[in-house]
Amino acid sequence: MNADVIVIGAGIIGSACAHELARAGLDVLVLDARLGGATNAGMGHLVVMDDNPAELTLSHESLKLWHDWAPRMNADCAFTSCGTLWLASNDAEMAAAEEKKVRLQAHGVSCELLNAAALAAAEPMLHSSLAGALKVNGDSVVYAPSAARWLLTQAPRAIAFEQAEVTAIDGARVRLADGSWRSAGAVLLAAGMQATRFCPELPLRPKKGHLAITDRYPGTVHHQLVELGYISSAHHSDGTSVAFNVQPRPTGQLLIGSSRQFDTIDPAVEPAMLGRMLRRALDYLPALADLNTIRTWTGFRSATPDSIPIIGRHPQRDGLWLAVGHEGLGVTTAPATARLLAAQMTGAALPFDAEPYSAHRFQKTP
Ligand SMILES: Cc1cc2nc3c(=O)[nH]c(=O)nc-3n(C[C@H](O)[C@H](O)[C@H](O)COP(=O)(O)OP(=O)(O)OC[C@H]3O[C@@H](n4cnc5c(N)ncnc54)[C@H](O)[C@@H]3O)c2cc1C
């Protein structure tokens, strides 16, 4: 079969790209080895992040698309528009919340400040010493593995899928583990952390994260709760860090994060790191001490040096396109990644400037 595009990887990024390419009228073949990737391991918080303009554009545009998709998604996707509360533990963090509010509102993101009393009313289980919060209304939650499946199976034009491991990319054709070849007009590499197997020149580093989930306690927490310090202690950090991040699942379970570690590819749960993460969570949500945690696991984010994904044409290899390096925000940013990539590949008008995401930014000038 000769497709217009072969997509390698059916995580949230490959699935969203396949969906958008099919929507643009292309014949798409998706190949996935079912290796289990970040999409299966992550938290699924859909959050507007504003560390830099490129991230803000990608996440904000994506949230709009998630809200467009939500009414059509099936119940398995567990889309919940719960909003995020960015928690301030003191006056300095409250000032940071105010600055964040101004930045987000300037981009049309709906948000509001809550003082200590309003925060206590919204989330009574939080520690009473908190100074307040910034509430971002449109932020949401999705169950990413189901959303990826929905994107593949509910595209406006049927997407072909093969469960197969790709072992080589040669121009616009790929070799599978059984030795057979598939060819197309172009190949899109969306293999998450595995992308460096085919493109070792890509500057991607694994960033390990731990998660824990409790038994069912409906009504304990109503919003995704994140400490404001998360931005500096976790997202920018180059070393090991933990930050308070709790998500209410529609089942009544609480999903607890987050930790970040470079320089390890060992998937084992590390008791010391998990303990550090849970102690941080108790600082904000003391009631967690009485709840039963039923499972813990780890996953790997694929991080670029500037924490912005690589979206677009491979700078040297004709026929090869890239959608990789989405770090801890790939579920959020999958829709706008896919819109941008599909526009680039089909020559349509770009939805926003593609330059900040180009692989060219990592090319060394002689
Ligand atoms: C602990 C943790 C928490 C997170 N929390 C959030 C969050 O709250 N919000 C958010 O937006 N993001 C979050 N993320 C990040 C998000 O999960 C990732 O950015 C996103 O899932 C990346 O998707 P992907 O499709 O690029 O990669 P992956 O999900 O890793 O998918 C890659 C796919 O490629 C396939 N593949 C690889 N090699 C081959 C091959 N040779 N042949 C065929 N197929 C192949 C694999 O089988 C896999 O299905 C989190 C990540 C982690 C680890």
The ligand as an SDF file (V2000), in Angstrom:
LIG
                    3D

 53 58  0  0  0  0  0  0  0  0999 V2000
    4.9960   11.2090   34.6050 C   0  0  0  0  0  0  0  0  0  0  0  0
    4.4970   12.0000   33.4380 C   0  0  0  0  0  0  0  0  0  0  0  0
    3.4590   12.9250   33.6350 C   0  0  0  0  0  0  0  0  0  0  0  0
    2.9910   13.6750   32.5490 C   0  0  0  0  0  0  0  0  0  0  0  0
    1.9370   14.5170   32.7490 N   0  0  0  0  0  0  0  0  0  0  0  0
    1.4620   15.2500   31.6980 C   0  0  0  0  0  0  0  0  0  0  0  0
    0.3520   16.1150   31.8800 C   0  0  0  0  0  0  0  0  0  0  0  0
   -0.2450   16.1870   32.9480 O   0  0  0  0  0  0  0  0  0  0  0  0
   -0.0470   16.8740   30.8170 N   0  0  0  0  0  0  0  0  0  0  0  0
    0.5690   16.8130   29.5940 C   0  0  0  0  0  0  0  0  0  0  0  0
    0.1930   17.5540   28.6880 O   0  0  0  0  0  0  0  0  0  0  0  0
    1.6160   15.9720   29.3960 N   0  0  0  0  0  0  0  0  0  0  0  0
    2.0680   15.1970   30.4190 C   0  0  0  0  0  0  0  0  0  0  0  0
    3.1430   14.3730   30.2320 N   0  0  0  0  0  0  0  0  0  0  0  0
    3.8360   14.3820   28.9470 C   0  0  0  0  0  0  0  0  0  0  0  0
    3.1000   13.5910   27.8950 C   0  0  0  0  0  0  0  0  0  0  0  0
    2.6700   12.3630   28.4280 O   0  0  0  0  0  0  0  0  0  0  0  0
    4.0550   13.3880   26.6900 C   0  0  0  0  0  0  0  0  0  0  0  0
    4.5810   14.6310   26.2740 O   0  0  0  0  0  0  0  0  0  0  0  0
    3.2960   12.7590   25.5230 C   0  0  0  0  0  0  0  0  0  0  0  0
    2.5980   11.6260   25.9350 O   0  0  0  0  0  0  0  0  0  0  0  0
    4.2860   12.3920   24.4210 C   0  0  0  0  0  0  0  0  0  0  0  0
    3.5580   11.7070   23.4290 O   0  0  0  0  0  0  0  0  0  0  0  0
    4.2910   11.0730   22.1730 P   0  0  0  0  0  0  0  0  0  0  0  0
    3.2090   10.5910   21.2760 O   0  0  0  0  0  0  0  0  0  0  0  0
    5.2930   12.0410   21.6340 O   0  0  0  0  0  0  0  0  0  0  0  0
    5.1810    9.8740   22.7390 O   0  0  0  0  0  0  0  0  0  0  0  0
    4.7740    8.4550   23.3170 P   0  0  0  0  0  0  0  0  0  0  0  0
    3.5340    8.5100   24.0830 O   0  0  0  0  0  0  0  0  0  0  0  0
    5.9940    7.9570   24.0140 O   0  0  0  0  0  0  0  0  0  0  0  0
    4.4770    7.5800   22.0320 O   0  0  0  0  0  0  0  0  0  0  0  0
    5.4760    7.0920   21.1830 C   0  0  0  0  0  0  0  0  0  0  0  0
    4.9140    5.9080   20.4280 C   0  0  0  0  0  0  0  0  0  0  0  0
    5.8750    5.5090   19.4560 O   0  0  0  0  0  0  0  0  0  0  0  0
    5.8770    4.1050   19.4030 C   0  0  0  0  0  0  0  0  0  0  0  0
    7.1750    3.6930   18.8950 N   0  0  0  0  0  0  0  0  0  0  0  0
    8.4110    3.9900   19.4010 C   0  0  0  0  0  0  0  0  0  0  0  0
    9.3770    3.4190   18.6530 N   0  0  0  0  0  0  0  0  0  0  0  0
    8.7620    2.7760   17.6490 C   0  0  0  0  0  0  0  0  0  0  0  0
    9.2300    1.9880   16.5590 C   0  0  0  0  0  0  0  0  0  0  0  0
   10.5430    1.7660   16.3610 N   0  0  0  0  0  0  0  0  0  0  0  0
    8.3340    1.4520   15.7090 N   0  0  0  0  0  0  0  0  0  0  0  0
    6.9920    1.6520   15.8910 C   0  0  0  0  0  0  0  0  0  0  0  0
    6.5040    2.3750   16.9170 N   0  0  0  0  0  0  0  0  0  0  0  0
    7.3750    2.9340   17.7850 C   0  0  0  0  0  0  0  0  0  0  0  0
    5.6230    3.6340   20.8170 C   0  0  0  0  0  0  0  0  0  0  0  0
    5.0780    2.3260   20.8260 O   0  0  0  0  0  0  0  0  0  0  0  0
    4.6480    4.7090   21.3260 C   0  0  0  0  0  0  0  0  0  0  0  0
    3.3140    4.2980   21.1840 O   0  0  0  0  0  0  0  0  0  0  0  0
    3.6030   13.5490   31.2680 C   0  0  0  0  0  0  0  0  0  0  0  0
    4.6120   12.6190   31.0710 C   0  0  0  0  0  0  0  0  0  0  0  0
    5.0510   11.8350   32.1450 C   0  0  0  0  0  0  0  0  0  0  0  0
    6.1200   10.8180   31.8990 C   0  0  0  0  0  0  0  0  0  0  0  0
  1  2  1  0
  2  3  1  0
  2 52  2  0
  3  4  2  0
  4  5  1  0
  4 50  1  0
  5  6  2  0
  6  7  1  0
  6 13  1  0
  7  8  2  0
  7  9  1  0
  9 10  1  0
 10 11  2  0
 10 12  1  0
 12 13  2  0
 13 14  1  0
 14 15  1  0
 14 50  1  0
 15 16  1  0
 16 17  1  0
 16 18  1  0
 18 19  1  0
 18 20  1  0
 20 21  1  0
 20 22  1  0
 22 23  1  0
 23 24  1  0
 24 25  2  0
 24 26  1  0
 24 27  1  0
 27 28  1  0
 28 29  2  0
 28 30  1  0
 28 31  1  0
 31 32  1  0
 32 33  1  0
 33 34  1  0
 33 48  1  0
 34 35  1  0
 35 36  1  0
 35 46  1  0
 36 37  1  0
 36 45  1  0
 37 38  2  0
 38 39  1  0
 39 40  1  0
 39 45  2  0
 40 41  1  0
 40 42  2  0
 42 43  1  0
 43 44  2  0
 44 45  1  0
 46 47  1  0
 46 48  1  0
 48 49  1  0
 50 51  2  0
 51 52  1  0
 52 53  1  0
M  END
$$$$
